[in-house]
Amino acid sequence: MASEQGFNSSELAWEPPPPLVVISILNWNGWRETLECLGSVRRLEYPNFLTVVVDNGSRNDSVDRIKAWTRENLTPGYAMAEYSDEAALGGGEEESEAALERAPSANRLVLIRNKENRGFSGGHNVAIHYALERKQVADDVFLLNNDSVVSPDCLARLISVQQSAGAGIVGAIVTEKENPRIRLEGPFSFRASFFAPFVRDREESGTSEKRYRHSDFVIGTAMLIRRDVLAAIGGSSGDYLPSRLFFSGEEQAFCFAAKRRNYVIVMAKDVVVEHLGGRSAGGKGSTLMYYYGQRNSVLLAKMMLPFHYRILFYSLNLSLSLGRVAKNLLRRRSKAAWAVLHGVLDGYRGRVGKWRYHDSETTASG
């Protein structure tokens, strides 16, 4: 195993053999980003992974584009399984699964076609359920945004950190492609996430020699989760990530549930994933990001904060949210102001799931 001081993927030796990692990638009309992501995943140096692309009810030719990429880029002898969501939830089909097991990691892919857009949590939940129901059960699931690019040693480093830290959940540092100086690297605390800018995260002391730092939660852009954590949180219901949030904040809620069960959560300090800026959500400043960001922060507070902190958050959040509405109006961004206001109102009303204007807004932005 690599030491805390350095890392060389070629020197890694796992005992027992390397864990099987299912990589879950969601696609919703964003085939260009998905194909770029798949290209980077195919170059992973880790020896035992299975790539799963969940098409979340795309309205364009995403499925055909992904299948064409598979035929053109995977080498002879590749294995591709295409499942409906029902077949995936049942663990796949015997003949296809056998072919997947015979193929090398870089030359096997599963395409799951959801009938409708289940959102971030619902889409990944189908892949997770498949990973844990198939004959060759996954040891870990790696949630990866389709508008992200990974380095060849990314997954090996994450597994190494997982084993070094005894962690149930490991996250990567996320950088923005358009502005690499923006680095989301934590540690992230629940307290700071609710009460920023009044409360800030503090750097963990005594960890300068380690390749990880402890955190309350990690970023869902690139999130490695051990099988026992998934089974403990969603094994009985299949709702591993909370589907009621639909679009954002699911990683915080999931990590909160894991922390309550005393699982260790860390950020890997030497693993960087490049993010293309939320294109699958319409890009920064889209009405969807404004709406779900506002609404789900209120829903998360209700789920996670004690009563007295919740009341404090509600008071501060209402003032800040109305300020955001006014700021967007002054800048003549009426659609953004409208989305923020809807998010605030629906959050306090306790409305969950898909926003009633979700489909019309995605059509307008597309």
C-alpha positions as CSV (number, residue, x, y, z in Angstrom):
1,M,0.0,0.0,0.0
2,A,1.2,3.5,-0.8
3,S,2.6,5.4,2.2
4,E,1.0,8.6,3.5
5,Q,4.0,10.6,2.1
6,G,3.5,9.7,-1.5
7,F,1.6,7.7,-4.1
8,N,2.5,5.6,-7.2
9,S,-0.4,3.7,-8.7
10,S,1.9,1.1,-10.2
11,E,3.2,0.2,-6.7
12,L,-0.2,-0.5,-5.2
13,A,-1.0,-4.1,-4.2
14,W,-4.4,-4.9,-2.7
15,E,-5.1,-7.7,-0.2
16,P,-7.6,-9.1,-0.9
17,P,-7.7,-8.3,-4.7
18,P,-8.8,-4.8,-5.7
19,P,-12.4,-3.9,-4.8
20,L,-14.9,-3.8,-7.6
21,V,-16.0,-0.2,-8.2
22,V,-19.2,0.6,-10.1
23,I,-18.9,4.1,-11.6
24,S,-22.3,5.8,-11.9
25,I,-22.6,8.6,-14.5
26,L,-25.9,10.3,-15.2
27,N,-26.8,11.7,-18.6
28,W,-29.7,13.9,-19.4
29,N,-29.5,15.4,-22.9
30,G,-25.8,16.1,-22.3
31,W,-24.2,13.5,-24.5
32,R,-21.2,15.7,-25.5
33,E,-20.1,16.1,-21.8
34,T,-20.9,12.5,-21.1
35,L,-18.6,11.3,-24.0
36,E,-15.8,13.5,-22.8
37,C,-16.2,12.0,-19.3
38,L,-16.3,8.5,-20.6
39,G,-13.1,9.1,-22.5
40,S,-11.3,10.0,-19.3
41,V,-12.9,7.1,-17.4
42,R,-11.7,4.6,-20.0
43,R,-8.1,5.7,-19.3
44,L,-8.3,4.9,-15.6
45,E,-5.4,2.9,-14.3
46,Y,-7.4,1.2,-11.6
47,P,-7.8,-2.6,-12.5
48,N,-11.3,-3.4,-11.5
49,F,-14.2,-1.1,-12.4
50,L,-17.5,-1.2,-14.3
51,T,-18.8,2.0,-15.9
52,V,-22.6,2.5,-15.7
53,V,-24.2,5.3,-17.6
54,V,-27.8,6.1,-16.6
55,D,-29.7,8.0,-19.2
56,N,-32.3,9.9,-17.3
57,G,-35.0,10.0,-19.9
58,S,-33.2,12.2,-22.5
59,R,-35.3,13.8,-25.1
60,N,-32.5,14.0,-27.7
61,D,-30.3,11.3,-29.4
62,S,-28.1,10.9,-26.3
63,V,-28.6,7.1,-26.2
64,D,-27.6,6.6,-29.8
65,R,-24.6,8.8,-29.4
66,I,-23.4,6.9,-26.4
67,K,-23.8,3.6,-28.1
68,A,-22.0,4.8,-31.2
69,W,-19.1,6.0,-29.0
70,T,-18.9,2.6,-27.4
71,R,-18.7,0.9,-30.8
72,E,-16.0,3.3,-32.0
73,N,-13.8,3.6,-28.9
74,L,-13.8,0.3,-27.1
75,T,-11.5,-2.3,-28.5
76,P,-12.6,-5.7,-30.0
77,G,-13.9,-8.0,-27.4
78,Y,-15.7,-5.2,-25.5
79,A,-18.9,-5.9,-23.6
80,M,-21.9,-3.5,-23.5
81,A,-25.2,-4.2,-21.7
82,E,-28.3,-2.1,-22.3
83,Y,-31.0,-2.4,-19.7
84,S,-34.3,-0.8,-19.0
85,D,-34.6,0.6,-15.5
86,E,-36.7,-2.4,-14.5
87,A,-34.0,-4.8,-15.7
88,A,-31.3,-2.9,-13.9
89,L,-33.2,-2.8,-10.6
90,G,-33.3,-6.6,-10.9
91,G,-29.5,-6.9,-11.2
92,G,-29.3,-7.2,-15.0
93,E,-29.6,-10.2,-17.3
94,E,-27.5,-13.3,-16.9
95,E,-26.0,-13.5,-20.4
96,S,-25.0,-9.8,-20.5
97,E,-23.6,-9.9,-17.0
98,A,-21.4,-12.9,-17.9
99,A,-20.0,-11.0,-20.9
100,L,-19.3,-8.0,-18.7
101,E,-17.3,-10.1,-16.3
102,R,-15.1,-11.5,-19.1
103,A,-14.2,-8.1,-20.5
104,P,-11.4,-5.9,-19.1
105,S,-12.5,-2.9,-17.0
106,A,-11.8,-0.3,-19.7
107,N,-13.8,-2.3,-22.3
108,R,-17.1,-2.8,-20.5
109,L,-20.0,-0.5,-20.1
110,V,-23.6,-0.7,-18.9
111,L,-26.2,1.7,-20.3
112,I,-29.4,2.0,-18.3
113,R,-32.4,3.8,-19.8
114,N,-34.8,5.4,-17.4
115,K,-38.2,6.1,-18.8
116,E,-38.3,9.5,-17.1
117,N,-36.0,12.0,-15.5
118,R,-35.6,10.8,-12.0
119,G,-33.3,13.6,-11.0
120,F,-29.8,13.3,-9.5
121,S,-30.7,11.1,-6.6
122,G,-33.3,9.0,-8.4
123,G,-30.9,8.4,-11.4
124,H,-28.0,7.4,-9.2
125,N,-30.3,5.2,-7.0
126,V,-31.1,3.0,-10.0
127,A,-27.3,2.5,-10.7
128,I,-26.6,1.9,-7.0
129,H,-29.4,-0.7,-6.8
130,Y,-28.1,-2.4,-9.9
131,A,-24.6,-2.4,-8.5
132,L,-25.7,-4.1,-5.3
133,E,-28.2,-6.5,-6.9
134,R,-26.0,-7.9,-9.7
135,K,-24.3,-11.3,-9.3
136,Q,-20.9,-9.7,-8.9
137,V,-21.8,-7.2,-6.2
138,A,-19.9,-4.0,-6.2
139,D,-17.6,-3.2,-3.3
140,D,-17.9,0.5,-3.9
141,V,-19.9,2.9,-6.0
142,F,-18.2,6.0,-7.4
143,L,-20.7,8.8,-8.2
144,L,-19.3,11.0,-11.0
145,N,-20.9,14.0,-12.7
146,N,-21.1,13.6,-16.5
147,D,-19.6,17.0,-17.0
148,S,-16.4,16.0,-15.2
149,V,-13.0,14.7,-16.3
150,V,-10.9,12.4,-14.2
151,S,-7.1,11.7,-14.3
152,P,-5.9,8.2,-15.0
153,D,-4.9,7.7,-11.3
154,C,-8.0,9.2,-9.8
155,L,-9.8,6.1,-8.8
156,A,-6.7,4.2,-7.5
157,R,-5.9,7.2,-5.3
158,L,-9.4,7.4,-3.9
159,I,-9.4,3.7,-3.1
160,S,-5.9,4.1,-1.5
161,V,-7.2,7.0,0.7
162,Q,-10.3,5.0,1.6
163,Q,-8.2,2.1,2.9
164,S,-5.7,4.4,4.6
165,A,-8.4,6.4,6.4
166,G,-10.8,3.5,7.0
167,A,-13.4,5.8,5.4
168,G,-16.9,5.0,4.3
169,I,-17.1,8.0,2.0
170,V,-14.2,9.7,0.1
171,G,-14.5,12.9,-1.9
172,A,-12.1,14.6,-4.4
173,I,-11.1,18.2,-4.8
174,V,-13.1,19.8,-7.6
175,T,-11.8,22.5,-9.9
176,E,-13.6,24.5,-12.5
177,K,-12.3,24.0,-16.1
178,E,-13.0,27.7,-17.0
179,N,-11.3,28.9,-13.9
180,P,-8.8,26.4,-12.3
181,R,-8.1,28.8,-9.4
182,I,-11.6,27.9,-8.1
183,R,-10.9,24.8,-5.9
184,L,-13.6,23.2,-3.8
185,E,-11.5,21.2,-1.4
186,G,-13.0,21.4,2.1
187,P,-13.1,20.4,4.9
188,F,-16.8,21.0,4.7
189,S,-18.9,21.4,7.8
190,F,-22.6,21.2,8.1
191,R,-22.6,24.3,10.4
192,A,-20.7,26.4,7.8
193,S,-22.9,25.2,4.9
194,F,-26.0,26.5,6.7
195,F,-24.7,29.6,8.3
196,A,-22.2,31.0,5.7
197,P,-21.0,33.7,5.5
198,F,-21.4,34.1,9.2
199,V,-19.6,30.8,10.0
200,R,-16.5,29.5,8.1
201,D,-14.9,26.1,7.9
202,R,-11.8,25.6,10.0
203,E,-8.8,23.7,8.7
204,E,-8.3,20.4,10.5
205,S,-5.2,20.4,12.6
206,G,-2.6,17.7,12.7
207,T,-3.2,16.3,9.2
208,S,-0.5,18.0,7.2
209,E,1.3,14.6,6.7
210,K,-1.8,12.8,5.6
211,R,-3.3,12.5,2.1
212,Y,-6.8,13.3,3.4
213,R,-8.7,15.5,5.8
214,H,-11.8,14.7,7.7
215,S,-15.1,16.4,6.6
216,D,-18.8,16.4,7.4
217,F,-19.6,15.9,3.8
218,V,-18.0,15.7,0.3
219,I,-19.0,17.1,-3.1
220,G,-21.3,14.9,-5.1
221,T,-19.4,15.7,-8.3
222,A,-16.9,12.9,-7.4
223,M,-17.9,10.7,-4.4
224,L,-16.7,7.2,-3.6
225,I,-19.0,5.3,-1.3
226,R,-18.4,1.9,0.3
227,R,-21.0,-0.8,-0.1
228,D,-21.8,-1.2,3.6
229,V,-22.6,2.5,3.9
230,L,-25.1,2.3,1.1
231,A,-26.7,-0.8,2.6
232,A,-27.0,0.8,6.0
233,I,-28.6,4.0,4.7
234,G,-30.8,2.8,1.8
235,G,-30.7,-0.9,1.7
236,S,-34.2,-1.5,2.9
237,S,-35.9,1.1,0.7
238,G,-33.6,1.6,-2.3
239,D,-33.7,5.3,-1.6
240,Y,-30.0,5.6,-1.1
241,L,-29.8,9.2,-2.0
242,P,-32.9,11.2,-0.8
243,S,-35.1,11.4,-4.0
244,R,-37.3,14.1,-2.5
245,L,-34.5,16.6,-3.0
246,F,-34.4,15.6,-6.7
247,F,-31.6,17.9,-7.9
248,S,-29.2,19.3,-5.3
249,G,-28.0,18.8,-1.7
250,E,-28.3,15.0,-1.8
251,E,-24.7,14.4,-0.9
252,Q,-25.1,16.5,2.3
253,A,-28.2,14.6,3.3
254,F,-26.5,11.3,2.6
255,C,-23.3,12.2,4.4
256,F,-25.4,13.4,7.4
257,A,-27.1,10.0,7.6
258,A,-23.6,8.3,7.3
259,K,-22.2,10.5,10.1
260,R,-25.1,9.6,12.4
261,R,-24.0,6.0,11.9
262,N,-20.4,6.8,12.8
263,Y,-18.9,6.3,9.3
264,V,-15.7,8.2,8.5
265,I,-15.9,10.8,5.8
266,V,-12.8,12.3,4.2
267,M,-11.6,14.5,1.4
268,A,-8.6,13.2,-0.6
269,K,-6.1,16.0,-0.7
270,D,-4.2,14.6,-3.8
271,V,-7.2,13.8,-6.0
272,V,-8.4,16.5,-8.3
273,V,-11.4,16.2,-10.7
274,E,-12.0,18.8,-13.3
275,H,-15.6,20.1,-13.5
276,L,-17.0,21.7,-16.7
277,G,-19.2,24.1,-14.8
278,G,-22.6,22.4,-14.3
279,R,-23.6,22.2,-18.0
280,S,-26.0,19.4,-17.3
281,A,-28.0,21.7,-15.1
282,G,-28.0,24.5,-17.7
283,G,-24.8,26.1,-16.5
284,K,-24.1,28.5,-13.7
285,G,-27.0,31.0,-13.2
286,S,-29.6,28.7,-14.6
287,T,-33.1,29.0,-13.1
288,L,-32.9,25.3,-12.0
289,M,-29.8,26.0,-10.0
290,Y,-31.3,29.1,-8.4
291,Y,-34.6,27.3,-7.6
292,Y,-33.2,24.0,-6.2
293,G,-30.4,25.7,-4.4
294,Q,-32.8,27.9,-2.5
295,R,-35.5,25.3,-1.9
296,N,-33.3,22.4,-0.9
297,S,-31.3,24.5,1.6
298,V,-34.5,25.0,3.5
299,L,-35.5,21.3,3.2
300,L,-32.0,20.2,4.4
301,A,-32.2,22.5,7.4
302,K,-35.5,20.8,8.4
303,M,-33.9,17.4,8.0
304,M,-30.6,18.1,9.7
305,L,-30.7,21.0,12.2
306,P,-31.9,20.9,15.8
307,F,-35.0,23.0,16.4
308,H,-33.2,26.1,17.8
309,Y,-30.6,26.2,15.0
310,R,-33.4,25.6,12.5
311,I,-35.3,28.7,13.6
312,L,-32.1,30.8,13.4
313,F,-31.4,29.5,9.9
314,Y,-35.0,30.2,8.8
315,S,-34.7,33.8,9.9
316,L,-31.3,34.5,8.4
317,N,-32.1,32.6,5.2
318,L,-35.3,34.5,4.5
319,S,-33.4,37.8,4.7
320,L,-30.6,36.6,2.5
321,S,-32.9,35.1,0.0
322,L,-35.0,38.3,-0.4
323,G,-31.7,40.1,-0.8
324,R,-30.8,37.8,-3.7
325,V,-34.2,38.4,-5.3
326,A,-33.7,42.2,-5.1
327,K,-30.1,41.9,-6.4
328,N,-31.2,40.0,-9.4
329,L,-34.0,42.4,-10.1
330,L,-31.6,45.3,-10.0
331,R,-29.4,43.5,-12.5
332,R,-32.4,42.9,-14.7
333,R,-32.2,39.1,-14.2
334,S,-35.9,38.7,-13.7
335,K,-35.9,34.9,-14.4
336,A,-33.3,34.4,-11.7
337,A,-35.2,36.5,-9.2
338,W,-38.4,34.5,-10.1
339,A,-36.6,31.2,-9.6
340,V,-35.1,32.3,-6.2
341,L,-38.5,33.4,-5.0
342,H,-40.2,30.2,-6.0
343,G,-37.4,28.2,-4.3
344,V,-37.8,30.1,-1.0
345,L,-41.6,29.8,-1.0
346,D,-41.6,26.1,-1.9
347,G,-38.9,25.4,0.7
348,Y,-40.9,26.9,3.5
349,R,-44.0,25.1,2.2
350,G,-42.1,21.8,2.4
351,R,-42.6,21.0,-1.3
352,V,-40.3,18.2,-2.5
353,G,-39.5,16.3,-5.7
354,K,-39.4,17.9,-9.2
355,W,-40.2,21.6,-9.5
356,R,-43.4,22.1,-11.4
357,Y,-41.6,24.3,-13.9
358,H,-38.6,22.0,-14.2
359,D,-39.4,20.6,-17.7
360,S,-40.4,24.0,-19.2
361,E,-37.3,25.6,-17.8
362,T,-35.0,22.9,-19.2
363,T,-36.7,23.2,-22.6
364,A,-36.3,27.0,-22.5
365,S,-32.6,26.8,-21.6
366,G,-31.9,24.1,-24.2
